Amino acid sequence: LFRSPDQLQRWEALFGASALPPPPLLKRATRWLLKVALGIELAPPTVQGLQAYAVAKPMLGFVDVLYADDGLRVTRGNRGSLVVTQRVR
């Protein structure tokens, strides 16, 4: 992708995670809530823009897939919720 290490360093300086402004208050509050309530830890984004995370507390519940094809999916949750999703093309 980059022909020299210098090009990569210049790209990271302009577009990398270190060039991003600090997140707004609402985003920081959401991340804090995710950490406290669900035990979700977000790693800093990589140079390629990938975001990794770890979940310390397991999620409780399940979803049964009742029907699925290329354009439609019907699921039922453990609390009785029924969700129908349609793919928009």
N, C-alpha and C positions, 0 to 999 in steps of 0.2 A: 504494500500500500504506500509506504513512504520510502523514498529512495535513500534517505540518510537519517541518522539519529537527530540531526539538527532540525529537519523538517518535522519530525514527530514532536520535538520539544516546542517548536513554534506553534504547532497545531494545538497541543495541550494547553499552552498559555492562552490561546484565543478561545478555544471551545471546550476545554476539559473541565472536570469537576471543580478544580481550583479557581476557575474563572467565573463560576456561578455566584450570584449574589446570595446572601444568607436567606434561608426560607422565611416566609412571612409568619406572623404570630399564629395564625390559624393552623398552618401546616405543622409548626412545632408542637402546638397543643394536641393535634391529632396524633402525631408520632408518640407523644408522651402517653396519651390515653391507650394507644395500641400496646405500648410497652407495659403499662401497669395492668390493664385489663386482660390482655391476651398473651402477654409475654413475648411479643414480637420485637425482635431486634433487627434494625435495618443497618446493613453495611454501607459504607460510602460507595457511590457509583464508581464503576471502573472507567478507564479511559474510553472504552468502547461504548459507554452509556448503560451498561448492564447493572441492575440493582439486585443484590442478594439479600436474603433475610433468613432468620431462624425463628422458629416458633417453639417457645419453651413449654407452654401449656397446651395440651392437646384440645382440639375442638370437639365438643360433644354434639352428637346428632348424626343424622345420616340423610341421604337422599336416594330414593329408589327411582330409577329410570323406567317409566311405564311404556314409553314409545319414543323411538328415535329414527329419523331418516335424514336425508341430505338437507332438508329444509325446515324440519319441525322436530322439537323435543318436548316431551311431557314428563315432568317429574313430580314426585310427592315426597315431602319432607317428613321427618319423624314427628313433627307437631301437627301434621295434617295439612300443611300448606300445599297447594297444587299450583305448579308453575308451567305455563305453556310458552315456549320461546320459538320464534320464527326467524330464520336467517333472512336478512335483507341483502339483496344483491344489486 
